[in-house]
Amino acid sequence: MSNTIVEFGDGRVWHKPRRSADNGGDCVCITRDPETGMIGMRDSKEGSAGEPKWYTPAEWSAFKLGVQDGEFDTL
């Protein structure tokens, strides 16, 4: 299975995780800025009006490792 590509009209390719397809439209979309390497995350419900939050590659990597290690399982 692959993720879904979402367009918000900003010229970026946003990726919606495949696991968020069946949750009533509540999902997070992710992109990478090719010039800076920064990772953008936004709430798909906000559409093009929502401002993405930007993270450095190191911040994103630390977050992914935390998820994989179960650090957020109690939230």
mmCIF file of the N, C-alpha and C atoms, coordinates in Angstrom:
data_MODEL
# 
_entry.id   MODEL 
# 
loop_
_atom_site.group_PDB 
_atom_site.id 
_atom_site.type_symbol 
_atom_site.label_atom_id 
_atom_site.label_alt_id 
_atom_site.label_comp_id 
_atom_site.label_asym_id 
_atom_site.label_entity_id 
_atom_site.label_seq_id 
_atom_site.pdbx_PDB_ins_code 
_atom_site.Cartn_x 
_atom_site.Cartn_y 
_atom_site.Cartn_z 
_atom_site.occupancy 
_atom_site.B_iso_or_equiv 
_atom_site.pdbx_formal_charge 
_atom_site.auth_seq_id 
_atom_site.auth_comp_id 
_atom_site.auth_asym_id 
_atom_site.auth_atom_id 
_atom_site.pdbx_PDB_model_num 
ATOM 1   N N  . MET A 1 1  ? 0.838   -1.187 0.000  1.00 0.00 ? 1  MET A N  1 
ATOM 2   C CA . MET A 1 1  ? 0.000   0.000  0.000  1.00 0.00 ? 1  MET A CA 1 
ATOM 3   C C  . MET A 1 1  ? 0.880   1.246  0.000  1.00 0.00 ? 1  MET A C  1 
ATOM 4   N N  . SER A 1 2  ? 0.407   2.276  -0.671 1.00 0.00 ? 2  SER A N  1 
ATOM 5   C CA . SER A 1 2  ? 1.151   3.521  -0.682 1.00 0.00 ? 2  SER A CA 1 
ATOM 6   C C  . SER A 1 2  ? 0.292   4.631  -0.081 1.00 0.00 ? 2  SER A C  1 
ATOM 7   N N  . ASN A 1 3  ? 0.947   5.752  0.183  1.00 0.00 ? 3  ASN A N  1 
ATOM 8   C CA . ASN A 1 3  ? 0.202   6.865  0.740  1.00 0.00 ? 3  ASN A CA 1 
ATOM 9   C C  . ASN A 1 3  ? -0.514  7.622  -0.377 1.00 0.00 ? 3  ASN A C  1 
ATOM 10  N N  . THR A 1 4  ? -1.318  8.595  -0.001 1.00 0.00 ? 4  THR A N  1 
ATOM 11  C CA . THR A 1 4  ? -2.097  9.391  -0.946 1.00 0.00 ? 4  THR A CA 1 
ATOM 12  C C  . THR A 1 4  ? -1.426  10.745 -1.106 1.00 0.00 ? 4  THR A C  1 
ATOM 13  N N  . ILE A 1 5  ? -1.366  11.221 -2.333 1.00 0.00 ? 5  ILE A N  1 
ATOM 14  C CA . ILE A 1 5  ? -0.826  12.548 -2.610 1.00 0.00 ? 5  ILE A CA 1 
ATOM 15  C C  . ILE A 1 5  ? -1.966  13.555 -2.477 1.00 0.00 ? 5  ILE A C  1 
ATOM 16  N N  . VAL A 1 6  ? -1.696  14.656 -1.769 1.00 0.00 ? 6  VAL A N  1 
ATOM 17  C CA . VAL A 1 6  ? -2.694  15.705 -1.551 1.00 0.00 ? 6  VAL A CA 1 
ATOM 18  C C  . VAL A 1 6  ? -2.106  17.014 -2.047 1.00 0.00 ? 6  VAL A C  1 
ATOM 19  N N  . GLU A 1 7  ? -2.916  17.805 -2.747 1.00 0.00 ? 7  GLU A N  1 
ATOM 20  C CA . GLU A 1 7  ? -2.495  19.116 -3.237 1.00 0.00 ? 7  GLU A CA 1 
ATOM 21  C C  . GLU A 1 7  ? -3.207  20.205 -2.432 1.00 0.00 ? 7  GLU A C  1 
ATOM 22  N N  . PHE A 1 8  ? -2.442  21.198 -1.973 1.00 0.00 ? 8  PHE A N  1 
ATOM 23  C CA . PHE A 1 8  ? -3.018  22.330 -1.253 1.00 0.00 ? 8  PHE A CA 1 
ATOM 24  C C  . PHE A 1 8  ? -2.822  23.639 -2.016 1.00 0.00 ? 8  PHE A C  1 
ATOM 25  N N  . GLY A 1 9  ? -2.342  23.548 -3.266 1.00 0.00 ? 9  GLY A N  1 
ATOM 26  C CA . GLY A 1 9  ? -2.169  24.740 -4.085 1.00 0.00 ? 9  GLY A CA 1 
ATOM 27  C C  . GLY A 1 9  ? -0.912  25.531 -3.784 1.00 0.00 ? 9  GLY A C  1 
ATOM 28  N N  . ASP A 1 10 ? 0.015   24.955 -3.019 1.00 0.00 ? 10 ASP A N  1 
ATOM 29  C CA . ASP A 1 10 ? 1.239   25.677 -2.687 1.00 0.00 ? 10 ASP A CA 1 
ATOM 30  C C  . ASP A 1 10 ? 2.441   25.174 -3.492 1.00 0.00 ? 10 ASP A C  1 
ATOM 31  N N  . GLY A 1 11 ? 2.194   24.297 -4.469 1.00 0.00 ? 11 GLY A N  1 
ATOM 32  C CA . GLY A 1 11 ? 3.274   23.787 -5.301 1.00 0.00 ? 11 GLY A CA 1 
ATOM 33  C C  . GLY A 1 11 ? 4.049   22.632 -4.692 1.00 0.00 ? 11 GLY A C  1 
ATOM 34  N N  . ARG A 1 12 ? 3.693   22.236 -3.487 1.00 0.00 ? 12 ARG A N  1 
ATOM 35  C CA . ARG A 1 12 ? 4.380   21.122 -2.823 1.00 0.00 ? 12 ARG A CA 1 
ATOM 36  C C  . ARG A 1 12 ? 3.560   19.850 -2.970 1.00 0.00 ? 12 ARG A C  1 
ATOM 37  N N  . VAL A 1 13 ? 4.241   18.728 -2.910 1.00 0.00 ? 13 VAL A N  1 
ATOM 38  C CA . VAL A 1 13 ? 3.571   17.431 -2.902 1.00 0.00 ? 13 VAL A CA 1 
ATOM 39  C C  . VAL A 1 13 ? 3.441   17.003 -1.449 1.00 0.00 ? 13 VAL A C  1 
ATOM 40  N N  . TRP A 1 14 ? 2.214   16.890 -0.970 1.00 0.00 ? 14 TRP A N  1 
ATOM 41  C CA . TRP A 1 14 ? 1.925   16.490 0.406  1.00 0.00 ? 14 TRP A CA 1 
ATOM 42  C C  . TRP A 1 14 ? 1.502   15.027 0.411  1.00 0.00 ? 14 TRP A C  1 
ATOM 43  N N  . HIS A 1 15 ? 1.946   14.301 1.416  1.00 0.00 ? 15 HIS A N  1 
ATOM 44  C CA . HIS A 1 15 ? 1.648   12.872 1.531  1.00 0.00 ? 15 HIS A CA 1 
ATOM 45  C C  . HIS A 1 15 ? 0.746   12.634 2.733  1.00 0.00 ? 15 HIS A C  1 
ATOM 46  N N  . LYS A 1 16 ? -0.368  11.974 2.493  1.00 0.00 ? 16 LYS A N  1 
ATOM 47  C CA . LYS A 1 16 ? -1.290  11.591 3.570  1.00 0.00 ? 16 LYS A CA 1 
ATOM 48  C C  . LYS A 1 16 ? -1.060  10.112 3.854  1.00 0.00 ? 16 LYS A C  1 
ATOM 49  N N  . PRO A 1 17 ? -0.783  9.741  5.102  1.00 0.00 ? 17 PRO A N  1 
ATOM 50  C CA . PRO A 1 17 ? -0.530  8.339  5.431  1.00 0.00 ? 17 PRO A CA 1 
ATOM 51  C C  . PRO A 1 17 ? -1.718  7.447  5.094  1.00 0.00 ? 17 PRO A C  1 
ATOM 52  N N  . ARG A 1 18 ? -1.445  6.265  4.599  1.00 0.00 ? 18 ARG A N  1 
ATOM 53  C CA . ARG A 1 18 ? -2.509  5.329  4.216  1.00 0.00 ? 18 ARG A CA 1 
ATOM 54  C C  . ARG A 1 18 ? -3.355  4.911  5.405  1.00 0.00 ? 18 ARG A C  1 
ATOM 55  N N  . ARG A 1 19 ? -2.804  4.924  6.616  1.00 0.00 ? 19 ARG A N  1 
ATOM 56  C CA . ARG A 1 19 ? -3.565  4.510  7.796  1.00 0.00 ? 19 ARG A CA 1 
ATOM 57  C C  . ARG A 1 19 ? -4.597  5.540  8.229  1.00 0.00 ? 19 ARG A C  1 
ATOM 58  N N  . SER A 1 20 ? -4.551  6.719  7.658  1.00 0.00 ? 20 SER A N  1 
ATOM 59  C CA . SER A 1 20 ? -5.527  7.742  8.049  1.00 0.00 ? 20 SER A CA 1 
ATOM 60  C C  . SER A 1 20 ? -6.727  7.776  7.100  1.00 0.00 ? 20 SER A C  1 
ATOM 61  N N  . ALA A 1 21 ? -6.790  6.853  6.165  1.00 0.00 ? 21 ALA A N  1 
ATOM 62  C CA . ALA A 1 21 ? -7.843  6.874  5.149  1.00 0.00 ? 21 ALA A CA 1 
ATOM 63  C C  . ALA A 1 21 ? -9.239  6.606  5.719  1.00 0.00 ? 21 ALA A C  1 
ATOM 64  N N  . ASP A 1 22 ? -9.362  5.831  6.767  1.00 0.00 ? 22 ASP A N  1 
ATOM 65  C CA . ASP A 1 22 ? -10.671 5.415  7.270  1.00 0.00 ? 22 ASP A CA 1 
ATOM 66  C C  . ASP A 1 22 ? -11.063 6.065  8.592  1.00 0.00 ? 22 ASP A C  1 
ATOM 67  N N  . ASN A 1 23 ? -10.566 7.260  8.861  1.00 0.00 ? 23 ASN A N  1 
ATOM 68  C CA . ASN A 1 23 ? -10.858 7.873  10.152 1.00 0.00 ? 23 ASN A CA 1 
ATOM 69  C C  . ASN A 1 23 ? -11.714 9.133  10.036 1.00 0.00 ? 23 ASN A C  1 
ATOM 70  N N  . GLY A 1 24 ? -12.502 9.226  8.979  1.00 0.00 ? 24 GLY A N  1 
ATOM 71  C CA . GLY A 1 24 ? -13.408 10.359 8.845  1.00 0.00 ? 24 GLY A CA 1 
ATOM 72  C C  . GLY A 1 24 ? -12.771 11.627 8.323  1.00 0.00 ? 24 GLY A C  1 
ATOM 73  N N  . GLY A 1 25 ? -11.610 11.528 7.715  1.00 0.00 ? 25 GLY A N  1 
ATOM 74  C CA . GLY A 1 25 ? -10.975 12.695 7.121  1.00 0.00 ? 25 GLY A CA 1 
ATOM 75  C C  . GLY A 1 25 ? -10.000 13.412 8.021  1.00 0.00 ? 25 GLY A C  1 
ATOM 76  N N  . ASP A 1 26 ? -9.832  12.956 9.258  1.00 0.00 ? 26 ASP A N  1 
ATOM 77  C CA . ASP A 1 26 ? -8.867  13.575 10.151 1.00 0.00 ? 26 ASP A CA 1 
ATOM 78  C C  . ASP A 1 26 ? -7.494  12.972 9.881  1.00 0.00 ? 26 ASP A C  1 
ATOM 79  N N  . CYS A 1 27 ? -6.611  13.772 9.308  1.00 0.00 ? 27 CYS A N  1 
ATOM 80  C CA . CYS A 1 27 ? -5.290  13.222 9.028  1.00 0.00 ? 27 CYS A CA 1 
ATOM 81  C C  . CYS A 1 27 ? -4.240  14.320 9.007  1.00 0.00 ? 27 CYS A C  1 
ATOM 82  N N  . VAL A 1 28 ? -3.029  13.880 9.045  1.00 0.00 ? 28 VAL A N  1 
ATOM 83  C CA . VAL A 1 28 ? -1.867  14.746 8.971  1.00 0.00 ? 28 VAL A CA 1 
ATOM 84  C C  . VAL A 1 28 ? -1.215  14.511 7.622  1.00 0.00 ? 28 VAL A C  1 
ATOM 85  N N  . CYS A 1 29 ? -0.778  15.578 6.977  1.00 0.00 ? 29 CYS A N  1 
ATOM 86  C CA . CYS A 1 29 ? -0.070  15.471 5.703  1.00 0.00 ? 29 CYS A CA 1 
ATOM 87  C C  . CYS A 1 29 ? 1.354   15.975 5.896  1.00 0.00 ? 29 CYS A C  1 
ATOM 88  N N  . ILE A 1 30 ? 2.282   15.330 5.180  1.00 0.00 ? 30 ILE A N  1 
ATOM 89  C CA . ILE A 1 30 ? 3.706   15.603 5.348  1.00 0.00 ? 30 ILE A CA 1 
ATOM 90  C C  . ILE A 1 30 ? 4.330   15.942 3.993  1.00 0.00 ? 30 ILE A C  1 
ATOM 91  N N  . THR A 1 31 ? 5.309   16.855 3.988  1.00 0.00 ? 31 THR A N  1 
ATOM 92  C CA . THR A 1 31 ? 6.101   17.155 2.794  1.00 0.00 ? 31 THR A CA 1 
ATOM 93  C C  . THR A 1 31 ? 7.534   17.450 3.211  1.00 0.00 ? 31 THR A C  1 
ATOM 94  N N  . ARG A 1 32 ? 8.436   17.400 2.252  1.00 0.00 ? 32 ARG A N  1 
ATOM 95  C CA . ARG A 1 32 ? 9.835   17.788 2.487  1.00 0.00 ? 32 ARG A CA 1 
ATOM 96  C C  . ARG A 1 32 ? 10.160  18.928 1.531  1.00 0.00 ? 32 ARG A C  1 
ATOM 97  N N  . ASP A 1 33 ? 10.728  20.006 2.064  1.00 0.00 ? 33 ASP A N  1 
ATOM 98  C CA . ASP A 1 33 ? 11.160  21.116 1.226  1.00 0.00 ? 33 ASP A CA 1 
ATOM 99  C C  . ASP A 1 33 ? 12.473  20.714 0.561  1.00 0.00 ? 33 ASP A C  1 
ATOM 100 N N  . PRO A 1 34 ? 12.508  20.633 -0.768 1.00 0.00 ? 34 PRO A N  1 
ATOM 101 C CA . PRO A 1 34 ? 13.721  20.156 -1.438 1.00 0.00 ? 34 PRO A CA 1 
ATOM 102 C C  . PRO A 1 34 ? 14.921  21.084 -1.282 1.00 0.00 ? 34 PRO A C  1 
ATOM 103 N N  . GLU A 1 35 ? 14.687  22.355 -1.024 1.00 0.00 ? 35 GLU A N  1 
ATOM 104 C CA . GLU A 1 35 ? 15.788  23.301 -0.883 1.00 0.00 ? 35 GLU A CA 1 
ATOM 105 C C  . GLU A 1 35 ? 16.411  23.280 0.504  1.00 0.00 ? 35 GLU A C  1 
ATOM 106 N N  . THR A 1 36 ? 15.584  23.189 1.536  1.00 0.00 ? 36 THR A N  1 
ATOM 107 C CA . THR A 1 36 ? 16.091  23.274 2.910  1.00 0.00 ? 36 THR A CA 1 
ATOM 108 C C  . THR A 1 36 ? 16.176  21.922 3.610  1.00 0.00 ? 36 THR A C  1 
ATOM 109 N N  . GLY A 1 37 ? 15.419  20.932 3.106  1.00 0.00 ? 37 GLY A N  1 
ATOM 110 C CA . GLY A 1 37 ? 15.347  19.636 3.775  1.00 0.00 ? 37 GLY A CA 1 
ATOM 111 C C  . GLY A 1 37 ? 14.376  19.616 4.942  1.00 0.00 ? 37 GLY A C  1 
ATOM 112 N N  . MET A 1 38 ? 13.760  20.765 5.239  1.00 0.00 ? 38 MET A N  1 
ATOM 113 C CA . MET A 1 38 ? 12.813  20.841 6.347  1.00 0.00 ? 38 MET A CA 1 
ATOM 114 C C  . MET A 1 38 ? 11.589  19.984 6.033  1.00 0.00 ? 38 MET A C  1 
ATOM 115 N N  . ILE A 1 39 ? 10.994  19.412 7.097  1.00 0.00 ? 39 ILE A N  1 
ATOM 116 C CA . ILE A 1 39 ? 9.807   18.589 6.977  1.00 0.00 ? 39 ILE A CA 1 
ATOM 117 C C  . ILE A 1 39 ? 8.601   19.415 7.417  1.00 0.00 ? 39 ILE A C  1 
ATOM 118 N N  . GLY A 1 40 ? 7.599   19.501 6.547  1.00 0.00 ? 40 GLY A N  1 
ATOM 119 C CA . GLY A 1 40 ? 6.383   20.231 6.863  1.00 0.00 ? 40 GLY A CA 1 
ATOM 120 C C  . GLY A 1 40 ? 5.273   19.266 7.228  1.00 0.00 ? 40 GLY A C  1 
ATOM 121 N N  . MET A 1 41 ? 4.482   19.637 8.237  1.00 0.00 ? 41 MET A N  1 
ATOM 122 C CA . MET A 1 41 ? 3.347   18.827 8.672  1.00 0.00 ? 41 MET A CA 1 
ATOM 123 C C  . MET A 1 41 ? 2.142   19.752 8.795  1.00 0.00 ? 41 MET A C  1 
ATOM 124 N N  . ARG A 1 42 ? 0.997   19.285 8.292  1.00 0.00 ? 42 ARG A N  1 
ATOM 125 C CA . ARG A 1 42 ? -0.204  20.091 8.402  1.00 0.00 ? 42 ARG A CA 1 
ATOM 126 C C  . ARG A 1 42 ? -1.418  19.199 8.604  1.00 0.00 ? 42 ARG A C  1 
ATOM 127 N N  . ASP A 1 43 ? -2.474  19.793 9.139  1.00 0.00 ? 43 ASP A N  1 
ATOM 128 C CA . ASP A 1 43 ? -3.744  19.111 9.349  1.00 0.00 ? 43 ASP A CA 1 
ATOM 129 C C  . ASP A 1 43 ? -4.548  19.239 8.065  1.00 0.00 ? 43 ASP A C  1 
ATOM 130 N N  . SER A 1 44 ? -4.942  18.127 7.478  1.00 0.00 ? 44 SER A N  1 
ATOM 131 C CA . SER A 1 44 ? -5.646  18.172 6.194  1.00 0.00 ? 44 SER A CA 1 
ATOM 132 C C  . SER A 1 44 ? -7.003  18.866 6.299  1.00 0.00 ? 44 SER A C  1 
ATOM 133 N N  . LYS A 1 45 ? -7.623  18.865 7.476  1.00 0.00 ? 45 LYS A N  1 
ATOM 134 C CA . LYS A 1 45 ? -8.930  19.513 7.635  1.00 0.00 ? 45 LYS A CA 1 
ATOM 135 C C  . LYS A 1 45 ? -8.835  21.016 7.407  1.00 0.00 ? 45 LYS A C  1 
ATOM 136 N N  . GLU A 1 46 ? -7.664  21.608 7.639  1.00 0.00 ? 46 GLU A N  1 
ATOM 137 C CA . GLU A 1 46 ? -7.501  23.047 7.471  1.00 0.00 ? 46 GLU A CA 1 
ATOM 138 C C  . GLU A 1 46 ? -7.313  23.434 6.006  1.00 0.00 ? 46 GLU A C  1 
ATOM 139 N N  . GLY A 1 47 ? -7.037  22.452 5.143  1.00 0.00 ? 47 GLY A N  1 
ATOM 140 C CA . GLY A 1 47 ? -6.843  22.722 3.725  1.00 0.00 ? 47 GLY A CA 1 
ATOM 141 C C  . GLY A 1 47 ? -5.727  23.724 3.479  1.00 0.00 ? 47 GLY A C  1 
ATOM 142 N N  . SER A 1 48 ? -5.873  24.510 2.435  1.00 0.00 ? 48 SER A N  1 
ATOM 143 C CA . SER A 1 48 ? -4.824  25.466 2.076  1.00 0.00 ? 48 SER A CA 1 
ATOM 144 C C  . SER A 1 48 ? -4.749  26.633 3.050  1.00 0.00 ? 48 SER A C  1 
ATOM 145 N N  . ALA A 1 49 ? -5.786  26.819 3.891  1.00 0.00 ? 49 ALA A N  1 
ATOM 146 C CA . ALA A 1 49 ? -5.769  27.912 4.864  1.00 0.00 ? 49 ALA A CA 1 
ATOM 147 C C  . ALA A 1 49 ? -4.859  27.612 6.047  1.00 0.00 ? 49 ALA A C  1 
ATOM 148 N N  . GLY A 1 50 ? -4.614  26.342 6.309  1.00 0.00 ? 50 GLY A N  1 
ATOM 149 C CA . GLY A 1 50 ? -3.786  25.965 7.453  1.00 0.00 ? 50 GLY A CA 1 
ATOM 150 C C  . GLY A 1 50 ? -2.308  26.134 7.167  1.00 0.00 ? 50 GLY A C  1 
ATOM 151 N N  . GLU A 1 51 ? -1.610  26.710 8.104  1.00 0.00 ? 51 GLU A N  1 
ATOM 152 C CA . GLU A 1 51 ? -0.162  26.872 7.967  1.00 0.00 ? 51 GLU A CA 1 
ATOM 153 C C  . GLU A 1 51 ? 0.540   25.615 8.449  1.00 0.00 ? 51 GLU A C  1 
ATOM 154 N N  . PRO A 1 52 ? 1.456   25.097 7.658  1.00 0.00 ? 52 PRO A N  1 
ATOM 155 C CA . PRO A 1 52 ? 2.193   23.914 8.120  1.00 0.00 ? 52 PRO A CA 1 
ATOM 156 C C  . PRO A 1 52 ? 3.169   24.273 9.234  1.00 0.00 ? 52 PRO A C  1 
ATOM 157 N N  . LYS A 1 53 ? 3.464   23.292 10.055 1.00 0.00 ? 53 LYS A N  1 
ATOM 158 C CA . LYS A 1 53 ? 4.527   23.409 11.054 1.00 0.00 ? 53 LYS A CA 1 
ATOM 159 C C  . LYS A 1 53 ? 5.768   22.804 10.420 1.00 0.00 ? 53 LYS A C  1 
ATOM 160 N N  . TRP A 1 54 ? 6.935   23.425 10.592 1.00 0.00 ? 54 TRP A N  1 
ATOM 161 C CA . TRP A 1 54 ? 8.167   22.970 9.947  1.00 0.00 ? 54 TRP A CA 1 
ATOM 162 C C  . TRP A 1 54 ? 9.154   22.454 10.977 1.00 0.00 ? 54 TRP A C  1 
ATOM 163 N N  . TYR A 1 55 ? 9.823   21.353 10.630 1.00 0.00 ? 55 TYR A N  1 
ATOM 164 C CA . TYR A 1 55 ? 10.778  20.691 11.520 1.00 0.00 ? 55 TYR A CA 1 
ATOM 165 C C  . TYR A 1 55 ? 12.072  20.415 10.771 1.00 0.00 ? 55 TYR A C  1 
ATOM 166 N N  . THR A 1 56 ? 13.172  20.502 11.488 1.00 0.00 ? 56 THR A N  1 
ATOM 167 C CA . THR A 1 56 ? 14.461  20.159 10.891 1.00 0.00 ? 56 THR A CA 1 
ATOM 168 C C  . THR A 1 56 ? 14.517  18.647 10.682 1.00 0.00 ? 56 THR A C  1 
ATOM 169 N N  . PRO A 1 57 ? 15.391  18.184 9.802  1.00 0.00 ? 57 PRO A N  1 
ATOM 170 C CA . PRO A 1 57 ? 15.535  16.738 9.639  1.00 0.00 ? 57 PRO A CA 1 
ATOM 171 C C  . PRO A 1 57 ? 15.878  16.029 10.949 1.00 0.00 ? 57 PRO A C  1 
ATOM 172 N N  . ALA A 1 58 ? 16.690  16.659 11.797 1.00 0.00 ? 58 ALA A N  1 
ATOM 173 C CA . ALA A 1 58 ? 17.052  16.050 13.083 1.00 0.00 ? 58 ALA A CA 1 
ATOM 174 C C  . ALA A 1 58 ? 15.837  15.948 14.008 1.00 0.00 ? 58 ALA A C  1 
ATOM 175 N N  . GLU A 1 59 ? 15.018  16.996 14.051 1.00 0.00 ? 59 GLU A N  1 
ATOM 176 C CA . GLU A 1 59 ? 13.798  16.955 14.868 1.00 0.00 ? 59 GLU A CA 1 
ATOM 177 C C  . GLU A 1 59 ? 12.857  15.865 14.370 1.00 0.00 ? 59 GLU A C  1 
ATOM 178 N N  . TRP A 1 60 ? 12.692  15.772 13.051 1.00 0.00 ? 60 TRP A N  1 
ATOM 179 C CA . TRP A 1 60 ? 11.798  14.772 12.475 1.00 0.00 ? 60 TRP A CA 1 
ATOM 180 C C  . TRP A 1 60 ? 12.297  13.361 12.774 1.00 0.00 ? 60 TRP A C  1 
ATOM 181 N N  . SER A 1 61 ? 13.582  13.169 12.654 1.00 0.00 ? 61 SER A N  1 
ATOM 182 C CA . SER A 1 61 ? 14.173  11.859 12.942 1.00 0.00 ? 61 SER A CA 1 
ATOM 183 C C  . SER A 1 61 ? 13.956  11.471 14.401 1.00 0.00 ? 61 SER A C  1 
ATOM 184 N N  . ALA A 1 62 ? 14.156  12.419 15.315 1.00 0.00 ? 62 ALA A N  1 
ATOM 185 C CA . ALA A 1 62 ? 13.945  12.143 16.736 1.00 0.00 ? 62 ALA A CA 1 
ATOM 186 C C  . ALA A 1 62 ? 12.485  11.790 17.009 1.00 0.00 ? 62 ALA A C  1 
ATOM 187 N N  . PHE A 1 63 ? 11.569  12.485 16.358 1.00 0.00 ? 63 PHE A N  1 
ATOM 188 C CA . PHE A 1 63 ? 10.147  12.184 16.524 1.00 0.00 ? 63 PHE A CA 1 
ATOM 189 C C  . PHE A 1 63 ? 9.829   10.774 16.028 1.00 0.00 ? 63 PHE A C  1 
ATOM 190 N N  . LYS A 1 64 ? 10.297  10.438 14.836 1.00 0.00 ? 64 LYS A N  1 
ATOM 191 C CA . LYS A 1 64 ? 10.030  9.102  14.286 1.00 0.00 ? 64 LYS A CA 1 
ATOM 192 C C  . LYS A 1 64 ? 10.607  8.008  15.177 1.00 0.00 ? 64 LYS A C  1 
ATOM 193 N N  . LEU A 1 65 ? 11.803  8.206  15.690 1.00 0.00 ? 65 LEU A N  1 
ATOM 194 C CA . LEU A 1 65 ? 12.390  7.209  16.584 1.00 0.00 ? 65 LEU A CA 1 
ATOM 195 C C  . LEU A 1 65 ? 11.575  7.073  17.863 1.00 0.00 ? 65 LEU A C  1 
ATOM 196 N N  . GLY A 1 66 ? 11.067  8.191  18.376 1.00 0.00 ? 66 GLY A N  1 
ATOM 197 C CA . GLY A 1 66 ? 10.227  8.147  19.569 1.00 0.00 ? 66 GLY A CA 1 
ATOM 198 C C  . GLY A 1 66 ? 8.951   7.357  19.334 1.00 0.00 ? 66 GLY A C  1 
ATOM 199 N N  . VAL A 1 67 ? 8.346   7.542  18.158 1.00 0.00 ? 67 VAL A N  1 
ATOM 200 C CA . VAL A 1 67 ? 7.144   6.779  17.821 1.00 0.00 ? 67 VAL A CA 1 
ATOM 201 C C  . VAL A 1 67 ? 7.479   5.293  17.731 1.00 0.00 ? 67 VAL A C  1 
ATOM 202 N N  . GLN A 1 68 ? 8.554   4.970  17.036 1.00 0.00 ? 68 GLN A N  1 
ATOM 203 C CA . GLN A 1 68 ? 8.944   3.579  16.871 1.00 0.00 ? 68 GLN A CA 1 
ATOM 204 C C  . GLN A 1 68 ? 9.283   2.913  18.199 1.00 0.00 ? 68 GLN A C  1 
ATOM 205 N N  . ASP A 1 69 ? 9.835   3.679  19.129 1.00 0.00 ? 69 ASP A N  1 
ATOM 206 C CA . ASP A 1 69 ? 10.206  3.145  20.441 1.00 0.00 ? 69 ASP A CA 1 
ATOM 207 C C  . ASP A 1 69 ? 9.042   3.099  21.423 1.00 0.00 ? 69 ASP A C  1 
ATOM 208 N N  . GLY A 1 70 ? 7.867   3.596  21.020 1.00 0.00 ? 70 GLY A N  1 
ATOM 209 C CA . GLY A 1 70 ? 6.696   3.554  21.879 1.00 0.00 ? 70 GLY A CA 1 
ATOM 210 C C  . GLY A 1 70 ? 6.644   4.657  22.924 1.00 0.00 ? 70 GLY A C  1 
ATOM 211 N N  . GLU A 1 71 ? 7.439   5.723  22.741 1.00 0.00 ? 71 GLU A N  1 
ATOM 212 C CA . GLU A 1 71 ? 7.476   6.792  23.741 1.00 0.00 ? 71 GLU A CA 1 
ATOM 213 C C  . GLU A 1 71 ? 6.145   7.527  23.904 1.00 0.00 ? 71 GLU A C  1 
ATOM 214 N N  . PHE A 1 72 ? 5.279   7.442  22.926 1.00 0.00 ? 72 PHE A N  1 
ATOM 215 C CA . PHE A 1 72 ? 4.018   8.186  22.979 1.00 0.00 ? 72 PHE A CA 1 
ATOM 216 C C  . PHE A 1 72 ? 2.814   7.274  23.180 1.00 0.00 ? 72 PHE A C  1 
ATOM 217 N N  . ASP A 1 73 ? 3.054   6.037  23.484 1.00 0.00 ? 73 ASP A N  1 
ATOM 218 C CA . ASP A 1 73 ? 1.966   5.062  23.598 1.00 0.00 ? 73 ASP A CA 1 
ATOM 219 C C  . ASP A 1 73 ? 0.994   5.367  24.741 1.00 0.00 ? 73 ASP A C  1 
ATOM 220 N N  . THR A 1 74 ? 1.414   6.138  25.724 1.00 0.00 ? 74 THR A N  1 
ATOM 221 C CA . THR A 1 74 ? 0.527   6.432  26.852 1.00 0.00 ? 74 THR A CA 1 
ATOM 222 C C  . THR A 1 74 ? -0.304  7.695  26.629 1.00 0.00 ? 74 THR A C  1 
ATOM 223 N N  . LEU A 1 75 ? -0.102  8.367  25.510 1.00 0.00 ? 75 LEU A N  1 
ATOM 224 C CA . LEU A 1 75 ? -0.849  9.606  25.235 1.00 0.00 ? 75 LEU A CA 1 
ATOM 225 C C  . LEU A 1 75 ? -2.215  9.310  24.679 1.00 0.00 ? 75 LEU A C  1 
# 
